[in-house]
Amino acid sequence: MSCFRVYPACILVAMVLASSFSAFGQTSTSIHGYAKNLAIRSSSPLSGEAFILDVSRFRAKGKVLGGSRFNAEAWLDTEVLLGRFVSSDEYNLAETYSRPSLLDLDWEVASGESYQVRQNLFRAFAAVYFGQSLLTIGRQRIAWGSGFAWNPTDIINPFNPGAIELGERTGVDAAYLSVQTGTASRLELVVAAGGREWSRTIFASRYGTNFREYDVALMAALVDDAWATGGDFAGYIGGAGLRGELAFTRHTAGRGTIRAVLNADYSFPNGLYSLAEVHYNGPGSQSKANYDIEALLQGDTFSLAQRYAALSVARGLSPLVGGALYALANLDDGSALVGPSLTASLADNVDMAASTYFFVGKSDTEYGGQHHVFFASVQWYY
């Protein structure tokens, strides 16, 4: 099925739904988004052969507003991938282990030995406001927790801290209800698909409030054959930000595990911003021999060891140019990812970026076994 026919239909349905709420206010529509070209150079983790992959993405964000009580969005991505990497074993392996969803909103338009044209609905949801409550249904991003590189309490939308496009957070097919219970308090309830098997459905709840100038939250969830509880906080100590998360997960068969993060950030008077985070990953292993590689490939985890640290440093070099350093360290096996980057604003709506992921460590470690990655992008917003 071609999404060229599906996407206009999605917008049409959203407009019809919005019209039903026209009694609450004027209905309006808008479309914006971006065009981006991303070039990646690295080597195959399986064969060691060097490759270049060029990704061109055009994202169109259609939005419908039905007064103050309704809105619907559909984000259509059209991507053109060029390079022999699209026919490689590791690319096919990544596609096989892509995160499961309830609805198949991805389409392959055309493909060959060194190219692929594909489309997908990155977001597709409708939201209705009932007084102080919000109900959102569809493919959406539900972000919980206060961590930077790792989010133990974000069990609905887990994210890979070593991803090339750190700003691209995939969504989940879910029903989300938010109820304002006070001036600074909110109850959130979620039913999210863990695939097309009902047994993998995620049921989760989170209650957040403010306590002595700190934002605090408690969460509980039932995920597949396990239940999880935990919480997070965010606030300040002097001029520095302080945040933390902790989640305890117990499977019906097996022992319970703990995941936790603690981070702090500070902006110096000279414009330098710095953040440091430590992460304890209970399900991981302190021994390289016991790393769960299969869970990593399947996307069930993004961390193999138990003890990690992250660092982020950024500073403007001029009004239009900025420099940054992003690093992840596996404290158990001594390996690390080090990512320096440069960004530049070419115009009000055009940005350019260049970065490298250097992998440090022995070949049998988590990061040391990977090949360096060089990537650069140009992005135009409309």
Secondary structure, 3 states (H helix, E strand, C coil): CCHHHHHHHHHHHHHHHHHCCHHHCCEEEEEEEEEEEEEEEEECCCCCCEEEEEEEEEEEEEEEEECCCEEEEEEEEEEEEECHHHHCHHHHHHHHCCCCCCCCCEEEEEEECCEEEEEEEEEEEEEEEECCEEEEEEEECCCCCCCCCCCCCCCCCCCCCCCCCCCCCCCEEEEEEEEEEECCEEEEEEEECCCCCHHHCEEEEEEEEEECCEEEEEEEEEECCEEEEEEEEEEEECCEEEEEEEEEEEECCCCEEEEEEEEEEEECCCCCEEEEEEEEECCCCCCHHHCCHHHHHCCCCCCCCCEEEEEEEEEECCCCEEEEEEEEEECCCCEEEEEEEEEEEEECCEEEEEEEEEEECCCCCCCCCCCCEEEEEEEEEC
